Structure formats: structure tokens, C-alpha cells
Amino acid sequence: MKLLSVAIPCYNSEKYMKKCIDSLLVGGEDVEIIIVDDGSAGDRTAEIADEYAAEYPSVVKALHKKNGGHGSAVNAGIQAASGLYFKVVDSDDWVKKDAFLQVLDTLREFAGGAHVLDMLVCNFVYEKEGEKRNKVMRYRHALPKNELFTWKDVRHFMKGQYILMHSVIFRTKLLRECGLILPEKTFYVDNIYVFEPLLKVENMYYLDVNFYRYYIGREDQSVNESVMISRIDQQIRVNKMMFDY
């Protein structure tokens, strides 16, 4: 069994997916990289995925499926994962080497140990195009550092301080036990991905390292203002699902 499975949802990602994949390869044999080609068309995403799978057969898996959206690709990654823990890294994002190695060391400490770790939380960095200083999302005032803790130890989060998909690594079995299935053909389901498993989470650990690099700069990104306005119906749908849940 691998220590960590990382799913990379890809749709027409040929221009940037290699940077993402290469940043994860430094994890070596402890890591399973699952490249999920979500029905890409008109570019080399599928070929690139197959090339990495052929070059690193013990580390990289290439999955090819009909287009179903980001949530569908994450679902496929969870289903295919063989690792003890599970992480999603979007194809235009990447991880920092030193922080990644610290993450793996931390997960290794809990693998097969006396205490079960359900969720690991790390910092993420907004890599925003054109910005001179990158904002870092930290949790120092809300979560105990470098120790196993439960919900009773969690303090108040400040305004604008929130946990995203980029922050978390879940225990794979927990994701399956909670029955998480993200809706297809819908944007903003990363909020559901973080929210639903929390009901099953008991033990957590906060590693105060700037692990995930969240790139913002593509015109077609779901977080761009014009795109968000055009998809307001999907934001409402996701929020309603969370309220109903």
C-alpha cells in the first residue's frame, strides 16, 4: 500500500500539467500519482498522462474517462486510490518540495501507529499572476500546531480564514466510509469535498508549512470574477446542497 495517493484532475491541461506532476514525483515510491484525464479533447493531455505512466509505472497511473467535470475526476481518483491517505492537486497548481517531504514524514509517523490520523491540514499559498507578494493561508491561531488534536481543541477561525481543498489531506478510507460522491458537471464542488468528510473526522494534525501552491491567473479559471458571475447558478446549487446536508 502506498502512503499517499494524489489525484490530478486534468482537462486540456497540456500547458501546465507537467509542472504539477514533476513537483509530486519527488515523493518517490511512497506516493501514488493518479492523473485523471477528464475527457480532454484537442490537446495532448491524454498523451502526456500516458507518457508519465510509462516512464514511472510504479508511481503514476493514467485514467481516461468521459468528461464529467472536476468533481467527477475527483470521484474517479478516490475510487482508484490505493494509498492510506488521499490528496487532490489541480493540474495548474503544484507543491513545494521541502514542505512535501515534511508532509510525507508526518504521514509516515501515523501510518500503522497507535493513533489514527483522519485529516492533515497544511498552509497553501495564492500564486496570483501579477502580484508581487503572495498571500499565505495559515491556521496558527485556530489550530494547535504539530500535535494530534480533536474538535474540542479547535479555536475560532478569523474572518477570511478558511479551509479549502488545497489545505487538506484525508484518510482515504474515511472518504469512502462517508460516502462522498461529488456532483458531475458542476463547478465549486471543492467546498463539498472539504465539508462532507468533516462529520467523520475525529483526529487532526496541523503542519505549519507552505505546502500547496494555488495558481490564479488563467482566464477560464472558475475563480475569475467574470466566470464566477456566469456560473452563479452552480454556486447557489453547491451552497444549497451543503445547507440541505
DRENPA-3360 file (N, C-alpha, C; in nm, 2 decimals, always signed):
BEGIN
1 = MKLLSVAI = +0.08/-0.12/+0.00/+0.00/+0.00/+0.00/+0.09/+0.13/+0.00 ~ +0.05/+0.22/-0.08/+0.12/+0.35/-0.09/+0.08/+0.43/+0.04 ~ +0.17/+0.52/+0.07/+0.14/+0.61/+0.18/+0.04/+0.72/+0.14 ~ +0.06/+0.78/+0.03/-0.03/+0.89/-0.02/-0.06/+0.88/-0.16 ~ -0.19/+0.88/-0.19/-0.24/+0.89/-0.33/-0.28/+1.04/-0.36 ~ -0.23/+1.08/-0.47/-0.26/+1.22/-0.52/-0.33/+1.21/-0.65 ~ -0.45/+1.26/-0.66/-0.53/+1.27/-0.78/-0.51/+1.41/-0.85 ~ -0.48/+1.41/-0.98/-0.47/+1.53/-1.05/-0.58/+1.53/-1.16;
9 = PCYNSEKY = -0.69/+1.60/-1.13/-0.79/+1.62/-1.24/-0.74/+1.70/-1.35 ~ -0.75/+1.65/-1.47/-0.69/+1.72/-1.59/-0.80/+1.74/-1.70 ~ -0.81/+1.85/-1.75/-0.90/+1.88/-1.87/-0.82/+1.98/-1.96 ~ -0.77/+1.93/-2.07/-0.70/+2.02/-2.16/-0.59/+2.09/-2.09 ~ -0.51/+2.02/-2.02/-0.41/+2.07/-1.93/-0.26/+2.06/-1.98 ~ -0.24/+2.04/-2.11/-0.11/+2.02/-2.16/-0.01/+2.13/-2.13 ~ -0.05/+2.25/-2.11/+0.04/+2.36/-2.10/+0.10/+2.37/-1.96 ~ +0.04/+2.31/-1.86/+0.09/+2.33/-1.72/+0.09/+2.20/-1.64;
17 = MKKCIDSL = +0.04/+2.09/-1.69/+0.03/+1.97/-1.60/+0.16/+1.91/-1.57 ~ +0.26/+1.93/-1.65/+0.40/+1.87/-1.63/+0.46/+1.93/-1.50 ~ +0.44/+2.06/-1.48/+0.50/+2.12/-1.36/+0.43/+2.06/-1.24 ~ +0.30/+2.04/-1.24/+0.23/+1.98/-1.13/+0.28/+1.84/-1.10 ~ +0.29/+1.76/-1.21/+0.33/+1.62/-1.19/+0.47/+1.61/-1.14 ~ +0.56/+1.69/-1.20/+0.70/+1.69/-1.16/+0.72/+1.72/-1.01 ~ +0.64/+1.82/-0.96/+0.65/+1.86/-0.82/+0.62/+1.74/-0.73 ~ +0.53/+1.65/-0.78/+0.49/+1.54/-0.69/+0.58/+1.42/-0.70;
25 = LVGGEDVE = +0.65/+1.41/-0.81/+0.74/+1.29/-0.83/+0.85/+1.28/-0.72 ~ +0.88/+1.40/-0.66/+0.99/+1.40/-0.56/+0.95/+1.31/-0.44 ~ +0.82/+1.28/-0.43/+0.78/+1.19/-0.32/+0.82/+1.05/-0.33 ~ +0.87/+1.01/-0.45/+0.92/+0.88/-0.47/+0.81/+0.77/-0.46 ~ +0.86/+0.65/-0.42/+0.77/+0.53/-0.41/+0.66/+0.53/-0.31 ~ +0.67/+0.63/-0.21/+0.57/+0.64/-0.11/+0.44/+0.70/-0.17 ~ +0.45/+0.76/-0.29/+0.34/+0.84/-0.34/+0.29/+0.77/-0.47 ~ +0.15/+0.77/-0.48/+0.08/+0.72/-0.60/+0.02/+0.85/-0.66;
33 = IIIVDDGS = +0.06/+0.88/-0.79/+0.01/+0.99/-0.86/-0.09/+0.94/-0.96 ~ -0.22/+0.98/-0.95/-0.33/+0.94/-1.03/-0.37/+1.06/-1.12 ~ -0.33/+1.05/-1.25/-0.36/+1.16/-1.35/-0.49/+1.12/-1.41 ~ -0.60/+1.20/-1.38/-0.73/+1.17/-1.43/-0.76/+1.26/-1.55 ~ -0.75/+1.20/-1.67/-0.78/+1.28/-1.79/-0.94/+1.28/-1.81 ~ -1.00/+1.39/-1.78/-1.14/+1.40/-1.78/-1.20/+1.44/-1.92 ~ -1.17/+1.35/-2.01/-1.23/+1.37/-2.15/-1.17/+1.48/-2.22 ~ -1.04/+1.50/-2.20/-0.97/+1.61/-2.28/-0.98/+1.59/-2.43;
41 = AGDRTAEI = -0.99/+1.70/-2.50/-1.00/+1.69/-2.65/-0.93/+1.81/-2.71 ~ -0.85/+1.78/-2.81/-0.78/+1.88/-2.89/-0.65/+1.92/-2.84 ~ -0.60/+1.85/-2.73/-0.46/+1.88/-2.69/-0.40/+1.75/-2.65 ~ -0.28/+1.75/-2.58/-0.20/+1.63/-2.56/-0.21/+1.58/-2.41 ~ -0.32/+1.63/-2.34/-0.33/+1.59/-2.20/-0.32/+1.43/-2.19 ~ -0.40/+1.36/-2.27/-0.41/+1.21/-2.26/-0.27/+1.15/-2.29 ~ -0.20/+1.20/-2.39/-0.07/+1.15/-2.43/+0.03/+1.18/-2.32 ~ +0.03/+1.30/-2.26/+0.13/+1.33/-2.15/+0.10/+1.24/-2.03;
49 = ADEYAAEY = -0.02/+1.21/-2.00/-0.05/+1.12/-1.89/+0.00/+0.99/-1.91 ~ -0.02/+0.94/-2.03/+0.03/+0.80/-2.07/+0.18/+0.80/-2.07 ~ +0.25/+0.90/-2.11/+0.39/+0.91/-2.11/+0.45/+0.90/-1.97 ~ +0.39/+0.97/-1.88/+0.44/+0.97/-1.74/+0.41/+0.83/-1.68 ~ +0.30/+0.77/-1.71/+0.26/+0.64/-1.66/+0.36/+0.53/-1.71 ~ +0.41/+0.55/-1.84/+0.50/+0.45/-1.89/+0.64/+0.47/-1.83 ~ +0.68/+0.60/-1.81/+0.81/+0.63/-1.75/+0.82/+0.60/-1.60 ~ +0.71/+0.61/-1.53/+0.71/+0.59/-1.39/+0.60/+0.49/-1.35;
57 = PSVVKALH = +0.61/+0.36/-1.40/+0.50/+0.27/-1.38/+0.46/+0.23/-1.24 ~ +0.56/+0.25/-1.15/+0.53/+0.21/-1.01/+0.48/+0.33/-0.93 ~ +0.47/+0.45/-0.99/+0.43/+0.57/-0.92/+0.31/+0.63/-0.98 ~ +0.30/+0.63/-1.12/+0.20/+0.71/-1.19/+0.10/+0.62/-1.25 ~ -0.03/+0.65/-1.23/-0.14/+0.59/-1.30/-0.21/+0.69/-1.39 ~ -0.25/+0.65/-1.51/-0.32/+0.74/-1.60/-0.46/+0.68/-1.62 ~ -0.56/+0.76/-1.58/-0.70/+0.72/-1.60/-0.76/+0.81/-1.71 ~ -0.84/+0.75/-1.80/-0.90/+0.82/-1.91/-1.05/+0.80/-1.89;
65 = KKNGGHGS = -1.13/+0.90/-1.89/-1.28/+0.89/-1.87/-1.35/+1.00/-1.95 ~ -1.48/+0.98/-1.97/-1.56/+1.08/-2.04/-1.57/+1.21/-1.95 ~ -1.58/+1.32/-2.01/-1.59/+1.44/-1.94/-1.70/+1.45/-1.85 ~ -1.67/+1.48/-1.72/-1.78/+1.48/-1.62/-1.76/+1.60/-1.52 ~ -1.65/+1.68/-1.55/-1.62/+1.79/-1.46/-1.52/+1.76/-1.35 ~ -1.48/+1.86/-1.28/-1.38/+1.84/-1.17/-1.43/+1.74/-1.07 ~ -1.55/+1.75/-1.02/-1.60/+1.66/-0.92/-1.59/+1.51/-0.96 ~ -1.63/+1.49/-1.09/-1.63/+1.36/-1.14/-1.48/+1.30/-1.15;
73 = AVNAGIQA = -1.39/+1.39/-1.18/-1.25/+1.34/-1.18/-1.20/+1.31/-1.04 ~ -1.24/+1.39/-0.94/-1.20/+1.36/-0.81/-1.26/+1.23/-0.76 ~ -1.39/+1.20/-0.80/-1.45/+1.08/-0.76/-1.37/+0.96/-0.82 ~ -1.33/+0.97/-0.95/-1.25/+0.87/-1.01/-1.12/+0.84/-0.94 ~ -1.06/+0.95/-0.89/-0.93/+0.94/-0.82/-0.95/+0.87/-0.69 ~ -1.06/+0.90/-0.61/-1.08/+0.83/-0.49/-1.10/+0.69/-0.51 ~ -1.18/+0.65/-0.61/-1.21/+0.51/-0.64/-1.08/+0.43/-0.68 ~ -0.99/+0.50/-0.75/-0.87/+0.43/-0.79/-0.76/+0.43/-0.69;
81 = ASGLYFKV = -0.77/+0.51/-0.58/-0.66/+0.53/-0.49/-0.63/+0.40/-0.41 ~ -0.50/+0.37/-0.39/-0.45/+0.26/-0.31/-0.38/+0.31/-0.19 ~ -0.36/+0.44/-0.18/-0.28/+0.50/-0.07/-0.36/+0.51/+0.06 ~ -0.29/+0.51/+0.17/-0.35/+0.52/+0.30/-0.42/+0.66/+0.32 ~ -0.36/+0.76/+0.26/-0.41/+0.90/+0.26/-0.43/+0.95/+0.12 ~ -0.52/+1.05/+0.11/-0.56/+1.10/-0.03/-0.55/+1.25/-0.04 ~ -0.50/+1.30/-0.15/-0.49/+1.44/-0.17/-0.53/+1.48/-0.32 ~ -0.59/+1.59/-0.34/-0.62/+1.64/-0.47/-0.53/+1.76/-0.50;
89 = VDSDDWVK = -0.46/+1.76/-0.61/-0.38/+1.87/-0.66/-0.43/+1.90/-0.80 ~ -0.48/+2.02/-0.82/-0.53/+2.06/-0.95/-0.41/+2.07/-1.05 ~ -0.44/+2.05/-1.18/-0.33/+2.04/-1.28/-0.26/+2.16/-1.30 ~ -0.31/+2.28/-1.26/-0.24/+2.41/-1.28/-0.17/+2.45/-1.15 ~ -0.18/+2.37/-1.05/-0.11/+2.40/-0.92/+0.01/+2.31/-0.90 ~ +0.08/+2.33/-0.79/+0.20/+2.24/-0.77/+0.22/+2.24/-0.62 ~ +0.32/+2.16/-0.57/+0.35/+2.16/-0.43/+0.50/+2.19/-0.42 ~ +0.54/+2.24/-0.30/+0.68/+2.28/-0.27/+0.75/+2.16/-0.21;
97 = KDAFLQVL = +0.87/+2.14/-0.27/+0.94/+2.01/-0.24/+0.97/+1.99/-0.09 ~ +1.03/+2.09/-0.02/+1.07/+2.07/+0.12/+0.94/+2.05/+0.20 ~ +0.84/+2.12/+0.18/+0.71/+2.11/+0.25/+0.65/+1.97/+0.23 ~ +0.66/+1.92/+0.10/+0.61/+1.79/+0.06/+0.68/+1.68/+0.14 ~ +0.81/+1.69/+0.15/+0.88/+1.59/+0.22/+0.85/+1.59/+0.37 ~ +0.82/+1.71/+0.43/+0.77/+1.71/+0.57/+0.64/+1.65/+0.58 ~ +0.55/+1.68/+0.48/+0.42/+1.62/+0.49/+0.43/+1.46/+0.49 ~ +0.51/+1.41/+0.40/+0.53/+1.26/+0.40/+0.59/+1.21/+0.53;
105 = DTLREFAG = +0.68/+1.28/+0.58/+0.74/+1.24/+0.71/+0.63/+1.23/+0.82 ~ +0.54/+1.33/+0.82/+0.43/+1.34/+0.92/+0.34/+1.22/+0.90 ~ +0.30/+1.20/+0.78/+0.20/+1.09/+0.75/+0.26/+0.95/+0.78 ~ +0.39/+0.94/+0.76/+0.47/+0.82/+0.79/+0.46/+0.79/+0.94 ~ +0.47/+0.89/+1.02/+0.46/+0.87/+1.17/+0.33/+0.81/+1.22 ~ +0.22/+0.84/+1.15/+0.09/+0.79/+1.19/+0.06/+0.66/+1.12 ~ +0.12/+0.63/+1.01/+0.09/+0.51/+0.93/+0.12/+0.39/+1.02 ~ +0.02/+0.31/+1.05/+0.04/+0.19/+1.13/+0.07/+0.22/+1.28;
113 = GAHVLDML = +0.05/+0.34/+1.32/+0.08/+0.38/+1.46/-0.04/+0.35/+1.55 ~ -0.03/+0.39/+1.68/-0.13/+0.37/+1.77/-0.25/+0.46/+1.75 ~ -0.22/+0.58/+1.70/-0.33/+0.68/+1.68/-0.36/+0.69/+1.53 ~ -0.49/+0.70/+1.50/-0.54/+0.72/+1.37/-0.55/+0.87/+1.33 ~ -0.49/+0.91/+1.22/-0.50/+1.04/+1.17/-0.60/+1.05/+1.06 ~ -0.70/+1.13/+1.08/-0.81/+1.14/+0.98/-0.79/+1.25/+0.88 ~ -0.73/+1.36/+0.93/-0.71/+1.48/+0.84/-0.58/+1.55/+0.88 ~ -0.50/+1.58/+0.78/-0.38/+1.66/+0.79/-0.41/+1.80/+0.73;
121 = VCNFVYEK = -0.38/+1.90/+0.80/-0.40/+2.04/+0.74/-0.27/+2.11/+0.73 ~ -0.25/+2.17/+0.61/-0.13/+2.25/+0.58/-0.16/+2.38/+0.53 ~ -0.07/+2.47/+0.52/-0.09/+2.60/+0.46/-0.10/+2.59/+0.31 ~ -0.16/+2.69/+0.24/-0.15/+2.70/+0.10/-0.12/+2.84/+0.06 ~ -0.06/+2.86/-0.05/-0.01/+2.99/-0.10/-0.08/+3.03/-0.23 ~ -0.14/+3.15/-0.23/-0.20/+3.20/-0.35/-0.09/+3.25/-0.45 ~ -0.07/+3.18/-0.55/+0.03/+3.22/-0.65/-0.05/+3.30/-0.76 ~ -0.08/+3.42/-0.73/-0.16/+3.51/-0.82/-0.07/+3.58/-0.92;
129 = EGEKRNKV = -0.11/+3.56/-1.05/-0.03/+3.63/-1.16/-0.03/+3.78/-1.14 ~ +0.09/+3.84/-1.15/+0.10/+3.98/-1.14/+0.12/+4.04/-1.00 ~ +0.10/+3.96/-0.90/+0.11/+4.00/-0.76/+0.26/+3.99/-0.72 ~ +0.31/+4.09/-0.65/+0.45/+4.09/-0.60/+0.46/+4.01/-0.47 ~ +0.36/+4.01/-0.39/+0.37/+3.93/-0.27/+0.25/+3.83/-0.27 ~ +0.28/+3.71/-0.24/+0.18/+3.60/-0.24/+0.12/+3.59/-0.10 ~ -0.02/+3.58/-0.10/-0.09/+3.56/+0.03/-0.08/+3.42/+0.07 ~ -0.05/+3.40/+0.20/-0.04/+3.26/+0.26/-0.16/+3.24/+0.35;
137 = MRYRHALP = -0.23/+3.13/+0.33/-0.34/+3.10/+0.42/-0.29/+3.01/+0.53 ~ -0.28/+3.06/+0.65/-0.22/+2.99/+0.77/-0.34/+2.97/+0.87 ~ -0.31/+2.88/+0.97/-0.41/+2.84/+1.07/-0.35/+2.84/+1.21 ~ -0.25/+2.92/+1.23/-0.18/+2.92/+1.36/-0.27/+2.96/+1.48 ~ -0.36/+3.05/+1.46/-0.44/+3.10/+1.57/-0.57/+3.01/+1.59 ~ -0.59/+2.93/+1.49/-0.72/+2.84/+1.50/-0.69/+2.70/+1.54 ~ -0.57/+2.65/+1.50/-0.54/+2.51/+1.52/-0.41/+2.49/+1.60 ~ -0.41/+2.39/+1.69/-0.28/+2.36/+1.76/-0.18/+2.31/+1.66;
145 = KNELFTWK = -0.06/+2.34/+1.67/+0.05/+2.31/+1.58/+0.12/+2.18/+1.63 ~ +0.16/+2.10/+1.53/+0.25/+1.99/+1.55/+0.21/+1.89/+1.66 ~ +0.08/+1.87/+1.67/+0.03/+1.77/+1.76/-0.11/+1.72/+1.72 ~ -0.14/+1.60/+1.76/-0.27/+1.54/+1.72/-0.37/+1.60/+1.81 ~ -0.48/+1.65/+1.75/-0.59/+1.72/+1.83/-0.72/+1.68/+1.78 ~ -0.83/+1.71/+1.86/-0.97/+1.68/+1.82/-1.04/+1.81/+1.81 ~ -1.17/+1.80/+1.78/-1.25/+1.92/+1.76/-1.26/+2.01/+1.89 ~ -1.25/+1.96/+2.00/-1.26/+2.04/+2.13/-1.14/+2.13/+2.14;
153 = DVRHFMKG = -1.03/+2.10/+2.07/-0.91/+2.18/+2.07/-0.91/+2.29/+1.97 ~ -1.00/+2.29/+1.88/-1.00/+2.39/+1.77/-1.06/+2.52/+1.82 ~ -0.98/+2.63/+1.79/-1.02/+2.77/+1.83/-1.10/+2.84/+1.72 ~ -1.13/+2.96/+1.74/-1.21/+3.03/+1.64/-1.13/+3.07/+1.52 ~ -1.19/+3.05/+1.41/-1.12/+3.10/+1.28/-1.15/+3.25/+1.26 ~ -1.06/+3.32/+1.21/-1.08/+3.46/+1.18/-1.15/+3.48/+1.05 ~ -1.21/+3.60/+1.03/-1.28/+3.63/+0.91/-1.18/+3.62/+0.79 ~ -1.22/+3.55/+0.69/-1.13/+3.53/+0.57/-1.03/+3.42/+0.59;
161 = QYILMHSV = -1.04/+3.35/+0.70/-0.95/+3.23/+0.72/-1.04/+3.10/+0.70 ~ -1.00/+3.02/+0.61/-1.09/+2.91/+0.57/-1.01/+2.79/+0.52 ~ -1.07/+2.68/+0.53/-1.00/+2.55/+0.49/-1.06/+2.52/+0.35 ~ -0.97/+2.51/+0.25/-1.01/+2.47/+0.12/-0.95/+2.33/+0.09 ~ -0.99/+2.28/-0.03/-0.94/+2.15/-0.08/-0.78/+2.15/-0.07 ~ -0.73/+2.27/-0.10/-0.58/+2.28/-0.10/-0.52/+2.26/+0.03 ~ -0.59/+2.28/+0.14/-0.54/+2.27/+0.27/-0.53/+2.13/+0.33 ~ -0.61/+2.04/+0.28/-0.63/+1.91/+0.35/-0.58/+1.79/+0.28;
169 = IFRTKLLR = -0.54/+1.69/+0.36/-0.52/+1.55/+0.32/-0.61/+1.47/+0.41 ~ -0.69/+1.39/+0.35/-0.78/+1.30/+0.42/-0.73/+1.16/+0.42 ~ -0.77/+1.08/+0.53/-0.75/+0.94/+0.52/-0.85/+0.88/+0.42 ~ -0.79/+0.80/+0.33/-0.87/+0.75/+0.21/-0.99/+0.67/+0.25 ~ -0.97/+0.59/+0.35/-1.08/+0.50/+0.39/-1.20/+0.59/+0.45 ~ -1.16/+0.70/+0.51/-1.26/+0.79/+0.57/-1.35/+0.85/+0.46 ~ -1.29/+0.89/+0.34/-1.36/+0.94/+0.23/-1.46/+0.84/+0.18 ~ -1.42/+0.72/+0.17/-1.51/+0.61/+0.12/-1.62/+0.58/+0.22;
177 = ECGLILPE = -1.58/+0.58/+0.35/-1.68/+0.55/+0.45/-1.79/+0.66/+0.46 ~ -1.76/+0.78/+0.44/-1.86/+0.89/+0.45/-1.94/+0.89/+0.32 ~ -1.91/+0.81/+0.22/-2.00/+0.81/+0.10/-1.99/+0.93/+0.01 ~ -1.87/+0.99/+0.02/-1.85/+1.12/-0.06/-1.86/+1.09/-0.21 ~ -1.95/+1.15/-0.28/-1.96/+1.14/-0.43/-2.00/+1.28/-0.47 ~ -1.90/+1.35/-0.54/-1.92/+1.48/-0.58/-2.01/+1.49/-0.71 ~ -2.10/+1.59/-0.72/-2.18/+1.60/-0.84/-2.10/+1.63/-0.96 ~ -2.15/+1.58/-1.07/-2.08/+1.60/-1.20/-2.13/+1.72/-1.27;
185 = KTFYVDNI = -2.05/+1.77/-1.37/-2.08/+1.88/-1.45/-2.12/+2.00/-1.36 ~ -2.05/+2.02/-1.25/-2.07/+2.13/-1.16/-1.94/+2.18/-1.11 ~ -1.93/+2.32/-1.11/-1.81/+2.38/-1.05/-1.83/+2.41/-0.90 ~ -1.72/+2.44/-0.83/-1.72/+2.48/-0.69/-1.76/+2.36/-0.60 ~ -1.74/+2.24/-0.65/-1.77/+2.12/-0.56/-1.66/+2.09/-0.46 ~ -1.54/+2.17/-0.48/-1.44/+2.15/-0.38/-1.48/+2.19/-0.24 ~ -1.58/+2.27/-0.23/-1.64/+2.31/-0.10/-1.71/+2.19/-0.03 ~ -1.78/+2.11/-0.11/-1.84/+1.99/-0.07/-1.74/+1.89/-0.03;
193 = YVFEPLLK = -1.63/+1.88/-0.11/-1.52/+1.78/-0.08/-1.46/+1.80/+0.06 ~ -1.45/+1.93/+0.10/-1.39/+1.96/+0.23/-1.50/+1.94/+0.34 ~ -1.62/+1.98/+0.31/-1.73/+1.98/+0.42/-1.78/+1.85/+0.46 ~ -1.82/+1.76/+0.36/-1.89/+1.64/+0.40/-1.80/+1.54/+0.49 ~ -1.67/+1.52/+0.46/-1.60/+1.43/+0.54/-1.57/+1.48/+0.68 ~ -1.59/+1.61/+0.71/-1.57/+1.66/+0.84/-1.65/+1.59/+0.95 ~ -1.77/+1.54/+0.91/-1.85/+1.48/+1.01/-1.79/+1.35/+1.06 ~ -1.70/+1.29/+0.98/-1.64/+1.16/+1.02/-1.50/+1.19/+1.08;
201 = VENMYYLD = -1.45/+1.31/+1.06/-1.31/+1.34/+1.12/-1.31/+1.35/+1.27 ~ -1.22/+1.28/+1.33/-1.21/+1.29/+1.48/-1.07/+1.34/+1.52 ~ -0.97/+1.29/+1.46/-0.83/+1.33/+1.49/-0.77/+1.41/+1.38 ~ -0.70/+1.52/+1.41/-0.64/+1.61/+1.31/-0.50/+1.65/+1.35 ~ -0.43/+1.70/+1.25/-0.29/+1.74/+1.28/-0.27/+1.86/+1.19 ~ -0.21/+1.97/+1.24/-0.18/+2.09/+1.16/-0.03/+2.10/+1.15 ~ +0.02/+2.09/+1.03/+0.16/+2.11/+1.00/+0.18/+2.24/+0.93 ~ +0.24/+2.33/+1.00/+0.26/+2.47/+0.96/+0.37/+2.49/+0.86;
209 = VNFYRYYI = +0.34/+2.44/+0.74/+0.43/+2.46/+0.63/+0.35/+2.50/+0.51 ~ +0.42/+2.58/+0.42/+0.35/+2.63/+0.30/+0.37/+2.53/+0.19 ~ +0.27/+2.43/+0.19/+0.28/+2.31/+0.11/+0.22/+2.33/-0.04 ~ +0.10/+2.38/-0.05/+0.03/+2.38/-0.17/+0.04/+2.52/-0.24 ~ +0.07/+2.52/-0.37/+0.08/+2.65/-0.44/-0.04/+2.66/-0.53 ~ -0.13/+2.75/-0.50/-0.26/+2.77/-0.57/-0.25/+2.88/-0.67 ~ -0.24/+2.84/-0.80/-0.22/+2.93/-0.91/-0.35/+3.00/-0.95 ~ -0.34/+3.13/-0.96/-0.46/+3.21/-1.01/-0.41/+3.30/-1.12;
217 = GREDQSVN = -0.46/+3.28/-1.24/-0.42/+3.37/-1.35/-0.47/+3.33/-1.48 ~ -0.53/+3.21/-1.49/-0.59/+3.17/-1.62/-0.72/+3.23/-1.64 ~ -0.75/+3.27/-1.77/-0.87/+3.35/-1.79/-1.00/+3.26/-1.77 ~ -0.98/+3.13/-1.79/-1.10/+3.04/-1.78/-1.12/+2.98/-1.64 ~ -1.04/+3.02/-1.55/-1.05/+2.97/-1.41/-1.18/+3.00/-1.35 ~ -1.23/+2.90/-1.27/-1.36/+2.92/-1.21/-1.37/+3.03/-1.11 ~ -1.25/+3.07/-1.05/-1.24/+3.18/-0.95/-1.23/+3.32/-1.01 ~ -1.22/+3.33/-1.14/-1.21/+3.46/-1.21/-1.35/+3.52/-1.20;
225 = ESVMISRI = -1.36/+3.65/-1.17/-1.48/+3.72/-1.14/-1.59/+3.70/-1.25 ~ -1.55/+3.72/-1.38/-1.65/+3.71/-1.48/-1.70/+3.57/-1.50 ~ -1.61/+3.47/-1.48/-1.65/+3.33/-1.48/-1.75/+3.30/-1.37 ~ -1.71/+3.35/-1.25/-1.80/+3.32/-1.13/-1.94/+3.38/-1.15 ~ -1.95/+3.50/-1.21/-2.08/+3.56/-1.23/-2.16/+3.47/-1.33 ~ -2.09/+3.42/-1.43/-2.16/+3.34/-1.53/-2.21/+3.21/-1.48 ~ -2.14/+3.17/-1.36/-2.18/+3.04/-1.31/-2.24/+3.05/-1.17 ~ -2.31/+3.16/-1.15/-2.37/+3.19/-1.02/-2.47/+3.08/-0.98;
233 = DQQIRVNK = -2.54/+3.02/-1.08/-2.64/+2.92/-1.06/-2.57/+2.79/-1.00 ~ -2.45/+2.77/-1.04/-2.38/+2.65/-0.98/-2.33/+2.68/-0.84 ~ -2.29/+2.80/-0.81/-2.25/+2.83/-0.68/-2.37/+2.82/-0.58 ~ -2.49/+2.86/-0.63/-2.61/+2.85/-0.55/-2.64/+2.70/-0.53 ~ -2.63/+2.62/-0.63/-2.66/+2.48/-0.62/-2.57/+2.41/-0.52 ~ -2.44/+2.44/-0.52/-2.35/+2.38/-0.43/-2.38/+2.43/-0.28 ~ -2.40/+2.56/-0.26/-2.44/+2.61/-0.13/-2.57/+2.54/-0.08 ~ -2.66/+2.53/-0.16/-2.79/+2.47/-0.12/-2.77/+2.32/-0.08;
241 = MMFDY = -2.68/+2.25/-0.16/-2.65/+2.11/-0.12/-2.59/+2.10/+0.02 ~ -2.50/+2.20/+0.05/-2.44/+2.19/+0.18/-2.53/+2.23/+0.29 ~ -2.62/+2.33/+0.26/-2.72/+2.36/+0.36/-2.82/+2.24/+0.39 ~ -2.86/+2.18/+0.28/-2.95/+2.07/+0.29/-2.89/+1.95/+0.37 ~ -2.76/+1.93/+0.34/-2.68/+1.82/+0.40/-2.68/+1.85/+0.55;
% end
